[in-house]
């Protein structure tokens, strides 16, 4: 039931982030004299529709995987009044990048709110205003379990926060590890918190001199809390996370390219290194199934702070992906338009469709590969 609830919440967040992205396109298009024909939530087939007073057809569709906006004359070569293609270069630029800007604004708002209630510190140099910052250590948290070991047998789960262990407070992960050694071989009481609710369980610790006694990987989060500087923290942290996302994408592409290139080597050790590079890509990338089936349920169990933080990261990731010059995405459409403008060549409807179709097929191929990787990780 928890998994289903996490998946549903994740789906709602993903649809919301895509819909506000598309809403950015629609609002800016109308402000620049471009006719918005349809604004849809979900993807066809259509379930329900209604013509709004401003002339836009609003539709709800059966595939709840995002949303879309349909503009009149969407091809760059269209030239009738109200067509997207008839707008100036800068008007088109504003329309294409409006969705990206909205996703960044959503990330800034969410991170600013978190800066007030507790923003997870995940970067070594994460920004904060020293005079308005309070660092709060969260309780020690279980971030991984070994099956058939004491923690798992006692019913503990990923995301559980350890409040007391054998009647002792647990200020840090090191303290908990030391306590497991003190009480090894004994059955002790553990007070933990799950989704904000405290509970108690009995754990029979192993008496193992070399292996794991408790059977859990531990982590501890630090939260940044601010007051008047929260909006500043939100803006700067969004910038830092954006740069970190770009670096991560660069590493993924680099590992993938290296892995593919080395696969052709006749040296067995080199091929093993290539497989490691490709496998690292699979572990570091998640698609819709991985996000909905694993990441969002874990964040939901970890509490509201982690759930909101994940939503902010996904929003800025959507912004980053859409600003890149990848055909079929906003940045790719702008790059294609700008390139033909620089070459002083007309971007015909057929040429534009071929470029965007190729880009779309490549993206769909990557989605299929990532989905297969997600399914394999789940099972």
C-alpha angles and dihedrals in degrees: 000000000000090000092051091048091050092048092049092048090047092050091051091051094047092048091047093051093049093044094052088047090055091042088059090057092047097048095047092044092055091046088056095050098260116139114240106209100181140005113195136187110209124000129283146309088088119236100181138352141182135187110237124216091256090059097255117134107229114201140183114208135199100240105073096201102116132297145266145214122217116207127195112258096004094180117095090234095057111115110178122116110278093020119134088226091056092059121099122263092257093047089053090047091054092048094048095047097041093087091050090051092050092053090051091049091051090051091049092050094048094046091047091053090048090051087064098045098030128304115208112243104226102149123070092227097033111163124252137149105249095212092053102037132105116184112211123194112219121216118275108277134204109239099170139014134207112221117242091018125117099265094050093042090053091058098254116150140198109283096030112137117219110226101171131004119200088343092306127116115246110217094167145007090255090056091053092049090051091050092053088056092048093051100033113148092021132104108239137177120251122195111201140169123230119184089342095308119112121224139169131229138172117239123195103209120213121245096225121147095196110020134058116302099190101025100222137111111227135211138174127204128213117211126207113217123190139163120195093012094055095104091049090049089049094053097044094042090052088054092049092048090048091054091046089051092051090049090049091051089049091053092048092051091044093051092046093049091046092049094050093047094048092048088077092059118111090216112100094210090052091051090051089052088050091052089051090053092050092045091052088056091052092051095047098047126071129185131196094292093048092047095045099034100042118004101047095044089051091049091047091053091048091059143257095299094058092043093053091043091053090049090053092049092050091049093053090043089057088051093050094046093049094050093055117099094252115141114246091029126090095259091048093051091049092046092050092048093047093046094054089045091054091048088048090230125134115252100222124202092248094049093047092048092050093050094046093043092053090048091048093050091050090050092049090050090053090047090053092049093047090046091053089050090049092051092048090051091050094050 
